[in-house]
Amino acid sequence: MQEEAEITRDTLLRGRVKLLQPRRGFRSSLDPVLLAGFLAAPFGRFLDIGCASGALSFLLLARDQTARGVGVEIQPRLAALAEEGRLENGFADRFDVVTGDVRAKDIVAAGAFDLVATNPPFRPVGTGVLPPLSEKALANHEVALALSEWLDVAALALHRGGRLATIFPFDRHHELRAGLSTRGFFVSRFRPVVARANEAPQRILVEARRSVAELTTEPPLVVHDQAGYTDEVRRMLGDDV
């Protein structure tokens, strides 16, 4: 158990999901909420690459009572918080936390998963300014896990009919799609995320499969309106609208 003064206890889905996070260090953004809301259940057995303190995994488990998952996190403090969170949320029999480097050969079994969902580090090293706390740097920048590497892990982990889902910077979506194609994946769903209506996209939500499927390009997900979050985002957060 980590010192209470060093963590915060937050909630998602109107209190249905508990999330333990560092008071100082890497804290979850809205991205895992948007990704979980983008995905359609059932999720089957899923792998969360870079699960941090567990936000994405916990959201998937809360939305699908039949889902089971594994979260892999390289940073021990975040992995420990995910471990505490799985117990507090009652997910002990449906979710396992693995502390380690997801690229290691003994971490991920080949073809063992129906879904790989990840909110990965997406800022290339050499762009922007690295946060002073190494925890934030590892979580946000490709210091220890580059795009090509997590795509390799996902391709290994998924069985033939499995699907891969991620949220990624819109300005890198061509690079993402090229990486998927190289590994034999076809994008089946594609949704831009915009801060406000008629603004340029900042993120992209992508679902990909190995089987050839007709691409569904969905209308932009608008995050904010004059009142704050849009109704769609509020529903993803668990609010009644």
Summary of the structure (lengths in Angstrom):
residues: 241
radius of gyration: 16.9
end to end distance: 36.8
largest distance: 50.4
contacts: 774
relative contact order: 0.15
helix: 29%
strand: 31%
